[in-house]
Amino acid sequence: MKINSDLFGIPGWILAILILLPALEIFFVSLYCKIHNLTIGNWEDRFQNLSQRLKDVLVYMFAQKRLFKYPLVGLMHALIFWGFCILSLRAVSIIAAGFHFPFVHSLFSTPLGLLYLFVKDIFALIVLICVTIALVRRLVFRPDRLHHSYDAIFILCMIATIMLTDFAMEGAFFQLEPNSPTKAYSPISALLSHLLSSLPPTTLLAIFKTSLWLHILVILGFLNYLPYSKHFHVITALPNILSRNSKPMGKIEKMNLEDETAESFGTGKVWELSWKNILDVYTCTECGRCHDHCPAWRSDKPLSPMNVNITLRNHINQNANFLMDRKQGKVQPNPNLENLVGELLHPDIIWSCTTCGYCEDACPLLIENFQRFIGMRQFKVLTEGDFPEETITVFEAMENQGNPWGMNPQERNKWAENLNIKQAQNGNFEILYYVGCAGSFDKRAQKVSQAIVKILQTAKVDFAILGNQERCHGEAARRIGNEYLYQSMAIECIETLQNCGAKKILTTCPHCFNTIKHEFPDFGGHFEVIHHSQFIQELLQSKRLKLKNNLPKELAQIKDKLIYHDSCYMGRHNGVYQAPRQVLANTLGTAPKEFQLHKSKSFCCGAGGGRMWMEETIGKRINHIRLQQAEESAPDAQVIGLNCPFCMTMFEDAITTQNKENQLKAMDIAEIVALCLDEEQT
């Protein structure tokens, strides 16, 4: 019996044309519309360093690196993805065979072709198993981060159908052609073919043809469904990763405040998003990883990065023509359709963000979120003058007193009285210790500053401080959205640092570290910056700093009862995880205990993104949640180890308000090291 793809007397190649051409035309028209929607946004250059971007595609798309933060689910998704990539070549070969292209049969007769058939057959079974598990997981054991989605179920069923029709097609073929040379290289299909052994040839041929054309139809249907599904990421993942943010996560781009043609500042209208922002929302898979441990979402605030992406995507899809015409000035304004904050997104959404970076670090497709929120805050502050009332006092304090506490700037150096610290001038020092506003004015943080001075003096480090000349860099103002205030403060701070001859700067605060290291270069401030956790580690490793042989009593009692908290701006934003842990391990003689959510999964204290200066009136208090996590992760913990003054403030507040002063205390790693210094060190 002749085996071919003809159906109802119609030659297979004609059927292929009748099905393939309309399907591809519809797909490319749909794809063009989505690509055209990207032009609603502003241009942004995301194509520098192409070689590194191509490596990122290999790592994050094909190797599925970030998915493995959830090992089992990540492996399952990766297997489906890899299997689908392998099966895609199969689909192309089937369609090519329908056109009777001779190279198809010869290609699969080669050793490489036979190897492909073997791998394809194994992966088809693996994908089918993984899809079944995914369906059960969604329907029966759905995690909190996932919402019920018929879209996801439909896609999984389509993938399963593609695998099943492939097996049915191969099984029927092997019964019709039992001596086929490819049978030995398709073990699963060959095994399943025995289930069809009792069927007559005419039935087998019908199964073969039905499976073949159903296979093709489902693949083409899948392709045309993608642009209207959350699974559009199958197509957008590659360009989204290719155009990823190549700069540090915590870096905010400099705004041109001198642009006389600008009608507004910040991101207030939909078309003031960038094309990459729009590509981001089209790439969102609705997997929920971004809000799984988002401090705002987990504390019952209205911000969910995933929901924001869905809202923006749906709005752009529904109003693309209006938005395009409005951007070009062809239609009258319609605030309900064009304003981002107030109409499309509730203001509480953008003000809830702590800029902790968890959402961006967790996203398997590298979607960028908090920069969008900063842009929207900038619009509310600079263009509309609409921002949380309590931040007015902070802005005034920073503008008039040079610090967010509103303290007298002439008292900035009061903490250092009688410590015999050199004042910086003309580069007469090895390292400039930039104390920061918290370390200068906050009573609790001053103790950390004094501990660092003790460490530096013991290690005989040639250092100096600016004293009353030190200026705030304005980081909080920038993240609240007051870019104008930030830039004026940053420029003044840079001038002060340059005038004193600073080249290498030591900071206590991760926010100071991040700003000076990553954001000052945009304003001409180029300095080597090191955080105190890193510098103390260097001092210990180089033997410049020696510790007592025996721990003091107060530390000996808690050495194995200390749990370490990763601050967002040293951890996720700057990738510093090992230095503070090594310092604690070298000092205490044992590794610190870990939060269940630690390192890149660390839960924010709630102070970042300017939230330190805003009232927390919605939902639960983030710092209380983090304190609870400490107790759950290490019930016997008595000390929480820190490396950030903002984290210190938040933990101290949580401990005090929950009346747990007798159970827990917060200590900076510098304070712990200072207690263990060898006083006889020469």
C-alpha positions in Angstrom: 0.0 0.0 0.0 1.4 3.4 -1.0 1.9 5.7 1.9 1.4 9.4 1.2 -0.2 12.5 2.6 -3.0 12.8 0.1 -6.5 13.3 1.7 -9.9 12.8 0.1 -8.2 12.5 -3.3 -6.5 15.9 -2.9 -2.7 15.7 -3.3 -0.8 16.4 -0.2 1.2 19.3 -1.7 -2.0 21.1 -2.7 -3.4 20.6 0.8 -0.2 22.0 2.3 -0.5 25.1 0.1 -4.2 25.5 1.0 -3.5 25.3 4.7 0.0 26.7 5.0 -0.3 29.9 3.1 -3.4 31.4 4.7 -2.1 30.3 8.2 1.2 32.0 7.7 -0.4 35.1 6.2 -2.7 35.4 9.2 0.2 34.8 11.6 2.5 37.4 10.0 -0.3 40.0 9.9 -1.0 39.4 13.6 2.7 39.6 14.3 3.1 42.8 12.4 0.3 44.4 14.4 2.1 43.5 17.7 5.4 44.8 16.4 3.7 48.0 15.2 2.3 48.5 18.7 5.9 48.7 19.9 6.2 52.0 18.0 3.7 53.5 20.4 6.6 53.7 22.8 9.6 55.9 22.6 12.9 54.8 21.0 15.5 53.4 23.3 18.9 52.1 22.2 19.2 48.5 23.5 21.7 47.1 21.0 25.1 47.9 22.4 27.5 45.1 23.1 25.7 42.6 20.8 28.1 39.7 21.5 27.3 39.8 25.2 23.6 40.0 24.4 23.8 36.9 22.2 25.5 35.1 25.2 22.6 36.2 27.3 20.2 34.6 24.9 22.0 31.3 25.2 22.1 31.5 29.0 18.7 32.8 29.8 16.6 31.5 26.9 18.1 28.3 25.7 19.7 27.2 29.0 16.7 28.6 30.9 19.0 29.7 33.7 16.5 31.6 35.9 13.8 28.9 35.8 16.0 26.7 37.9 15.6 29.0 40.9 12.5 26.8 41.2 14.3 23.5 40.5 11.6 21.0 39.8 9.2 23.4 38.0 12.2 24.9 36.2 13.3 21.5 35.0 9.8 20.6 33.8 9.5 23.9 31.8 13.0 23.5 30.4 12.3 20.0 29.2 9.0 21.2 27.5 10.9 24.1 25.9 13.8 22.0 24.7 11.4 19.3 23.5 9.3 21.8 21.7 12.5 23.2 19.9 13.4 19.7 18.8 9.9 18.9 17.7 9.7 22.1 15.7 12.2 20.7 13.2 10.0 17.7 12.9 7.0 19.9 12.0 9.1 21.6 9.2 10.1 18.3 7.8 6.6 17.0 7.7 5.4 20.1 5.8 8.4 19.8 3.5 7.6 16.1 2.9 4.1 17.2 1.9 5.6 19.1 -1.0 7.6 16.0 -1.9 10.9 17.6 -1.4 13.4 14.8 -1.9 16.0 16.1 0.6 13.7 15.3 3.5 14.0 11.5 3.3 17.7 11.6 2.5 18.3 14.0 5.4 16.9 11.6 8.0 18.8 8.7 6.5 22.1 10.2 7.6 23.7 9.3 11.0 22.9 12.8 12.2 19.3 12.5 11.0 18.9 9.1 12.7 20.3 10.6 15.9 17.8 13.4 15.7 14.9 10.9 15.3 16.1 9.1 18.4 16.3 12.3 20.5 13.0 13.6 19.1 11.2 10.3 20.0 12.6 10.4 23.6 11.8 14.1 24.0 8.3 13.7 22.7 7.6 11.3 25.6 9.3 13.6 28.1 7.3 16.6 26.9 4.1 14.6 27.1 4.8 13.6 30.7 5.8 17.1 31.7 2.7 18.6 30.1 0.5 16.1 32.0 2.2 17.1 35.3 1.8 20.7 34.4 -2.0 20.2 33.8 -2.4 18.4 37.1 -0.4 21.1 38.9 -2.6 23.9 37.4 -5.9 22.1 38.0 -5.3 20.4 41.3 -2.2 21.7 43.1 -2.0 25.2 41.8 0.5 27.4 43.7 -0.7 30.8 45.1 1.4 32.7 42.6 -0.6 31.3 39.6 -4.1 32.3 38.8 -6.5 30.0 37.0 -6.0 30.4 33.3 -7.9 28.7 30.5 -5.3 30.1 28.2 -2.6 28.0 29.9 -4.7 24.9 29.9 -5.5 25.3 26.2 -1.9 25.7 25.3 -0.9 22.7 27.3 -3.6 20.6 25.6 -2.3 21.8 22.2 1.2 20.8 23.1 0.0 17.4 24.3 -2.0 16.9 21.0 1.2 17.7 19.0 3.1 15.0 20.9 0.3 12.4 20.6 -0.3 12.9 16.9 3.4 12.5 16.3 3.3 9.2 18.2 0.2 8.1 16.4 1.6 9.0 13.0 4.9 7.2 13.6 3.1 4.2 15.1 0.8 3.7 12.2 3.7 4.3 9.8 5.8 1.5 11.4 2.9 -0.9 11.1 2.6 -0.1 7.5 6.4 -0.2 6.9 7.7 -2.7 9.5 11.1 -2.8 7.9 11.6 1.0 7.9 15.3 1.8 8.8 14.1 4.6 11.1 12.1 2.2 13.3 15.2 1.2 15.4 15.8 4.9 16.1 12.3 5.6 17.3 12.0 3.3 20.3 8.9 4.9 21.9 7.0 5.1 18.6 8.0 1.6 17.7 6.8 0.3 21.1 3.5 2.1 20.7 3.0 0.8 17.2 2.4 -2.6 18.7 -0.9 -1.3 20.1 -2.0 -0.9 16.4 -0.9 -4.3 15.2 -4.4 -5.7 15.0 -5.7 -3.0 12.7 -6.1 -3.5 9.0 -3.9 -1.4 6.6 -6.7 0.8 5.5 -7.4 1.9 9.1 -3.7 2.3 9.7 -3.4 4.6 6.7 -6.4 6.6 7.9 -4.7 7.0 11.3 -1.5 8.0 9.7 -3.1 10.7 7.5 -5.4 12.0 10.1 -2.6 12.3 12.6 -0.3 13.9 10.1 -2.8 16.6 9.1 -4.1 17.1 12.6 -0.4 17.5 13.7 0.1 20.2 11.1 -3.2 22.0 11.8 -2.6 22.1 15.6 0.9 23.5 15.0 -0.4 26.2 12.7 -3.3 26.8 15.1 -0.8 27.1 17.9 1.3 29.6 15.9 -1.7 31.8 15.2 -3.0 31.6 18.7 0.3 32.8 20.2 0.0 36.6 19.4 -3.3 36.7 21.3 -2.1 34.6 24.3 0.2 35.1 27.2 2.3 32.4 25.5 3.3 35.1 23.0 6.5 35.0 25.0 7.4 32.0 22.8 8.1 34.6 20.1 9.1 37.6 22.2 11.4 35.9 24.6 14.4 36.1 22.2 14.2 39.8 21.4 13.3 40.7 25.0 16.4 38.9 26.3 18.5 40.2 23.5 17.5 43.8 24.4 17.8 43.3 28.2 19.1 46.0 30.5 22.9 45.5 30.3 23.5 48.1 33.1 23.4 47.4 36.8 19.8 46.7 38.0 19.9 49.4 40.6 21.0 52.2 38.2 18.4 54.8 37.2 19.0 56.6 34.0 19.8 60.3 34.0 16.9 62.5 32.9 17.6 65.5 30.7 16.1 68.3 32.8 17.3 70.9 30.4 15.2 69.7 27.4 13.3 72.9 26.5 11.1 71.0 24.1 9.8 68.6 26.8 6.1 69.1 27.6 6.4 66.9 30.7 9.0 64.9 32.7 8.8 61.3 33.6 6.4 58.6 32.3 2.8 59.8 32.5 1.3 58.7 29.2 1.2 55.3 27.6 3.3 56.5 24.7 6.0 57.8 27.1 6.9 54.2 27.8 9.8 52.9 25.7 9.3 50.3 23.0 11.2 48.0 25.4 8.7 48.6 28.1 5.9 47.5 25.7 7.9 44.5 24.6 8.2 43.6 28.3 4.5 43.5 28.9 4.0 41.4 25.7 6.6 39.0 27.0 5.1 38.5 30.5 4.1 34.8 30.9 1.9 35.5 33.9 4.0 32.9 35.8 3.7 35.0 39.0 7.4 34.6 40.0 7.7 38.4 40.1 5.2 38.8 42.9 5.8 35.5 44.6 8.0 37.3 47.2 7.4 40.9 46.2 7.3 42.7 49.6 4.4 45.0 48.4 2.2 42.1 47.2 3.1 39.8 50.1 2.1 42.6 52.6 -1.3 43.0 50.9 -0.6 46.1 49.0 -2.0 46.7 45.5 1.3 46.3 43.6 1.8 43.1 41.6 4.3 43.5 38.8 2.5 40.7 36.9 -0.9 42.4 37.2 0.6 45.7 36.0 2.0 44.0 33.0 -1.3 42.4 32.2 -3.2 45.7 32.6 -0.8 47.5 30.3 -0.8 44.8 27.7 -4.6 44.6 27.6 -4.9 48.3 27.4 -2.4 48.7 24.6 -4.1 45.8 22.6 -7.5 47.4 23.0 -6.5 51.0 22.3 -3.5 50.7 20.0 -5.0 52.8 17.2 -6.1 55.6 19.5 -2.7 55.7 21.3 -0.8 55.8 18.0 -3.0 58.6 16.7 -2.8 60.5 20.0 1.0 60.3 20.1 1.0 61.8 16.6 -1.5 64.5 17.6 -4.2 63.3 15.2 -7.0 63.0 17.8 -8.2 64.9 20.9 -6.9 63.9 24.4 -8.7 61.3 26.4 -7.2 61.0 29.9 -9.1 57.7 30.5 -7.2 56.1 27.7 -3.8 57.7 27.8 -2.9 58.5 31.5 -0.9 55.8 33.2 -1.3 56.7 36.8 -4.7 57.7 38.2 -6.8 56.2 35.3 -5.0 53.0 34.3 -3.0 52.3 37.5 -4.0 53.4 41.0 -1.4 55.7 42.5 -1.0 53.3 45.5 0.5 50.8 43.0 3.5 52.9 42.1 4.1 54.2 45.6 4.1 50.7 47.0 7.3 49.7 45.3 10.4 49.4 47.4 12.7 49.0 44.4 14.0 45.8 46.0 14.6 44.2 42.6 13.1 40.9 43.5 10.6 41.0 40.5 13.4 41.6 38.0 15.8 39.0 39.5 13.1 36.4 39.6 11.7 36.9 36.1 12.9 34.1 33.7 12.6 36.5 30.7 14.4 39.5 32.3 11.3 41.8 32.3 12.1 45.2 33.8 9.6 46.6 36.2 10.8 49.1 38.8 12.4 51.5 36.3 8.9 52.0 34.9 7.5 52.8 38.4 10.3 55.3 38.9 9.4 57.0 35.6 5.8 57.2 36.7 6.8 58.6 40.1 8.9 61.2 38.3 5.8 62.3 36.3 3.7 62.6 39.4 6.4 64.6 41.3 7.9 66.8 38.5 4.9 67.3 36.2 1.9 67.0 38.4 3.3 67.9 41.8 1.3 65.0 43.2 3.1 62.8 45.7 2.6 61.4 49.3 2.2 64.2 51.8 4.9 63.0 54.2 7.6 63.2 51.5 7.1 67.0 51.3 9.0 67.3 54.6 11.7 65.0 53.3 12.2 67.0 50.2 12.3 70.2 52.2 14.8 68.7 54.6 17.1 67.5 51.9 16.9 70.8 50.0 17.4 73.1 53.1 19.4 70.9 55.5 21.2 68.6 53.1 19.8 65.4 54.7 16.4 63.7 54.8 16.4 63.8 58.7 16.3 67.6 58.6 19.2 67.7 61.1 21.5 70.7 61.4 24.3 70.1 58.8 26.8 71.5 61.3 26.1 68.6 63.5 27.0 66.0 60.9 30.4 65.3 62.5 29.2 65.2 66.1 29.3 61.4 66.2 33.0 61.5 65.5 34.0 63.8 68.4 37.0 62.6 70.3 37.7 59.8 67.8 40.8 61.5 66.4 39.7 61.1 62.7 41.6 62.9 60.0 39.5 65.4 57.9 39.8 64.9 54.2 41.7 67.5 52.2 44.0 67.5 49.1 43.9 63.7 48.8 45.9 63.2 52.1 44.4 59.7 52.7 44.2 56.2 51.2 40.5 55.8 51.6 37.7 58.3 52.2 35.1 57.0 54.6 31.8 58.4 53.3 29.7 58.1 56.4 26.3 59.0 54.9 23.3 60.7 56.5 22.2 57.7 58.5 25.6 57.1 59.9 26.0 60.7 60.8 22.5 61.6 62.3 20.7 58.4 63.3 21.6 57.4 66.9 21.6 53.7 66.1 23.6 54.0 62.9 26.2 56.2 64.6 27.3 53.2 66.7 28.0 51.4 63.4 30.0 54.3 62.2 32.0 54.3 65.4 32.6 50.5 65.0 33.9 51.0 61.5 36.3 53.7 62.7 37.6 51.4 65.4 38.2 48.7 62.8 40.0 51.1 60.4 42.2 52.5 63.2 43.0 49.1 64.5 44.0 47.9 61.0 46.0 51.2 60.6 44.1 52.2 57.5 45.0 55.6 56.2 41.5 57.1 56.0 39.7 60.4 56.4 36.2 61.7 56.6 34.6 64.8 55.2 33.0 65.8 58.5 30.6 68.7 58.2 31.6 69.1 54.5 29.9 65.8 53.6 26.8 66.2 51.5 23.9 63.8 51.0 23.8 62.3 47.4 20.0 62.5 47.2 19.3 58.9 46.4 16.0 58.9 48.3 14.7 61.9 46.4 15.5 60.2 43.1 13.7 57.0 43.9 10.7 58.9 45.2 10.7 60.7 41.8 12.2 64.1 42.5 14.9 63.9 39.9 15.5 67.6 39.9 16.4 67.6 43.6 18.5 64.5 43.2 20.6 65.9 40.4 21.3 69.1 42.2 22.4 67.2 45.4 24.4 64.6 43.4 26.3 67.3 41.5 27.1 69.1 44.8 28.2 65.8 46.4 30.4 64.9 43.5 32.1 68.3 43.6 32.8 67.9 47.3 34.3 64.4 46.7 36.5 65.6 43.9 37.7 68.7 45.7 38.9 66.7 48.6 40.9 64.4 46.3 38.8 61.2 46.9 39.7 58.3 44.7 38.6 55.2 46.8 35.5 55.6 48.9 34.3 53.4 51.7 30.5 53.3 52.5 28.4 51.8 55.2 25.1 52.2 53.4 24.3 50.0 50.4 22.3 52.9 49.0 25.3 55.2 49.1 27.4 52.4 47.6 25.0 51.9 44.7 24.5 55.6 44.0 28.2 56.6 44.0 29.3 53.5 42.1 26.6 53.3 39.4 24.9 56.6 39.2 27.5 59.3 39.8 29.5 58.5 36.6 26.6 59.9 34.6 27.4 63.3 36.3 31.2 63.0 35.9 31.8 61.4 39.3 34.1 58.4 38.8 35.3 56.8 42.0 36.3 53.4 43.2 33.7 52.4 45.8 33.7 49.6 48.4 31.2 48.6 51.0 32.4 48.0 54.5 31.4 44.3 54.4 33.8 43.9 51.4 36.6 46.0 52.9 36.5 44.2 56.3 36.8 40.9 54.4 39.8 42.3 52.6 41.4 43.4 55.9 40.9 40.0 57.4 42.2 38.1 54.4 45.3 40.3 54.1 45.9 39.9 57.9 45.9 43.7 58.3 43.1 43.1 60.8 43.5 40.5 63.6 40.9 39.1 65.9 41.0 37.8 69.5 41.6 34.1 69.9 38.6 33.8 72.1 35.2 35.5 71.5 34.0 38.0 74.1 31.3 36.5 76.4 28.4 38.4 74.8 29.3 37.0 71.4 30.3 33.5 72.5 26.7 33.0 73.8 25.2 33.9 70.4 27.8 32.8 67.9 25.6 30.0 66.6 22.4 32.0 67.1 22.9 34.7 64.5 20.9 34.8 61.3 22.1 37.0 58.4 19.8 39.2 56.3 20.8 40.2 52.8 20.0 43.9 52.0 18.5 44.4 48.6 21.0 47.0 47.4 24.1 45.0 48.3 22.5 41.6 47.3 20.3 41.7 44.3 21.4 45.1 43.0 25.1 44.5 43.3 25.6 40.8 43.8 27.5 41.0 47.1 26.5 37.9 49.0 29.7 36.1 50.2 31.7 38.9 51.7 29.5 39.6 54.8 29.0 35.9 55.3 32.7 35.2 55.2 33.3 38.1 57.7 30.8 36.6 60.1 32.2 33.1 59.7 35.8 34.3 60.3 34.7 36.3 63.3 32.4 33.9 65.0 34.0 30.7 63.9 30.8 29.4 62.4 28.6 30.3 59.4 25.6 32.4 60.2 22.1 30.9 60.0 20.1 31.6 56.9 16.6 32.9 56.3 14.5 30.6 54.2 14.5 33.5 51.7 18.1 34.5 51.4 20.6 35.8 48.9 18.8 36.5 45.6 15.5 35.5 47.1 15.9 37.7 50.2 12.8 39.5 51.3 13.1 43.3 51.5 13.0 45.1 54.9 10.6 47.7 53.4 12.8 50.8 53.4 14.0 51.0 49.8 12.6 53.1 47.0 12.1 56.0 49.4 9.7 53.9 51.5 11.9 54.7 54.5 10.3 58.2 54.4 6.7 57.2 53.7 3.9 56.0 56.0 2.9 52.3 55.6 -0.9 52.6 55.8 -2.0 49.7 53.5 -1.8 46.1 54.4 0.8 44.6 56.8 4.1 46.1 57.7 6.9 44.7 55.5 9.5 44.8 58.3 7.1 42.8 60.6 6.9 40.2 58.0 10.6 39.9 57.6 11.0 39.7 61.4 8.5 36.9 61.4 10.5 35.1 58.7 13.6 35.4 60.9 11.8 33.6 63.8 10.4 31.0 61.5 13.7 30.3 59.7 15.8 30.2 62.9 13.6 29.9 66.0 16.6 30.0 68.4 18.1 33.1 66.7 19.0 35.9 69.1 20.8 38.3 66.7 20.0 39.4 63.2 23.2 40.3 61.3 22.9 43.3 58.9 25.0 45.5 56.6 22.6 48.4 55.9 21.4 51.3 58.2 18.0 51.3 56.6 17.6 47.6 57.4 18.8 48.3 60.9 16.1 51.0 61.3 13.4 48.6 60.0 14.4 45.7 62.2 14.8 47.8 65.3 11.3 49.2 64.7 9.8 45.7 64.2 11.6 44.3 67.3 10.5 47.3 69.5 6.9 47.5 68.3 6.4 43.8 68.8 8.0 43.9 72.3 10.8 41.5 71.5 13.8 43.4 72.8 14.6 40.6 75.2 14.5 37.9 72.5 16.2 39.5 69.5 18.5 42.3 68.6 19.9 43.7 65.4 23.6 44.2 64.9 25.7 45.3 61.9 28.6 43.1 61.0 31.0 45.9 61.8 29.7 46.0 65.4 30.4 42.3 65.7 33.9 42.5 64.3 34.7 45.5 66.4 33.9 43.5 69.6 36.4 40.9 68.5 39.4 43.1 67.6 42.8 42.1 69.0 43.6 45.2 71.1 47.2 44.2 71.2 47.5 44.4 67.4 50.5 46.5 66.4 
